[in-house]
Amino acid sequence: MKQDVIIIGAGLAGLSAAVHLHRQGLKVLIIEATERAGGRIKTDSHEGFLLDRGFQVLLTAYPESKSLLNYKDLNLKKMLPGATVLYDNGQFEIADPFRRPSAAFATLFAPVGSLKDKIKTLWLKNKLQKLTIEEIFQQPEQTTRKQLSDYGFRNKMIDRFYGPFLSGIFLENKLQTSSRMFDFVMKMFSDGDVAVPALGMEEIPKQLVAMLPENSIRYNTQVIEINENSVITSDGTVFEANQILLATNANSLSQKFFPKQKMTSHQVTTIYFEADKAPTNKAVVILNASTNKKWVNNLTIMSNVAETYAPKGKVLISVSYNGIPPLDDSTLAENMKQELKRWYGEKVDAWKMLKAYRIEYALPSQESVRNDIKSSEIKISDTLYICGDNLLNGSINAALKTGRLAAEAMTR
């Protein structure tokens, strides 16, 4: 049966497009190469634990997710605003005193920067709350590091807080990411919460799949050729449609048709550990700001955020390293544990590695980003279209938005 639209790829962008097209009454078929939907957002069940493929969170202030998703049904579990920072001589708490008053005293006296730096952080929060997202993305671009310097933050504040914090978000340590992305992310943190669905981040694509008719997705099917009104899969099957939407990463298939797509990306390695006792009871991200850090960028006790992530009586710990290290999983896990002993002592020895994720394409490079795209950049020919977060910026919001914009372009 000829479809109205064939979508290649069941990541968030493809699913968003499918939902919006379905709401317009179009017959849509998604062809997905893997065994389930979600793209980079997947959750594995392993020995009773829920393991997201890499440390991932939802920023609830994202306008596209607020519009498309049902947060209540996702049963979101929120992290505390702020962070714990590990540094050479101990650890300290940093938090927005207006959103987490109990941490105000600790934040005031934390050796992360001067009082002026902390006041300036509140000034930045106020400044970004007044700006619209559109205004943020119209600003001139420079590196995040330069932006922080221009805002007046001293090196100590950058090295001990913003550097470790942002490198865990942008997955690069030099803060070369666009200043627009910094302002956007900080606004999202300020305007909403950081959360995960109780049953893992894959609940987000699962919710989108549930918005589509049954049998809308053909799994474990690899597309090897795209024509104006048809696609051919690896088993030789030809699928026909009036329009085709390519919703994959900037891989070899998309490069054939869209050579201007970005290919560079940031990588991350996340190892999950099982423990009998949590090193802290706080549901916060823990940042490594020590001067000799090597194998640990950040960690989170996921079972503190959502107890459903671990079996009863067990603790789930996520530890991340930016990049793909030249070590096997067991060696990396041991190195991480040895590094964390400095703050958590010998009890770290009892942590058991559950699984390691080496993610080659975790985020598109974001030296230059935007929040909107011309329809002429989405429409490649009369029947061929494209979407994906790499067209705008590396975020759940951008993935959902490009899917929506593609659907709008296809139904004009």
Buried (B, 14 or more C-beta within 10 A) or exposed (E): EEBBBBBBBBBBBBBBBBBBBBEEEBBBBBBBBBEBBBBBBBBBEEEEBBBBBBBBBBBBBBBBBEEBBEBEEBBBBBBBBBBBBBBEEEBBBBBBBEBBEEBBEBBEEBEBBEEEBBEBBEEBBEBBEEBEBEEBBEBEBBBBBEBBBEBEBBEEBBBBBBBBBBBBBBBBBEBBBBBBBBBBBBBBBBBBBBBBBBBBBBBBBBBBBEBBEEEBBBEEBEBEEBEEBBBBBEEEEEBBBBBBBBBBBBBEBBEEBBEEBBBEBBBBBBBBBBBEEBBBEBBBBBBBBBEEBEBBBBBBBBBBBBBBBBBEEBBBBBBBBBBBBEBEBEEBBBBBBBBBEBBBEEEBEEBEBBBBBBBEBBBBBBBEBBBEBEEEEBBBEEBBBBBBBBBBBBBBBBBBBBBBBBBBBBBE
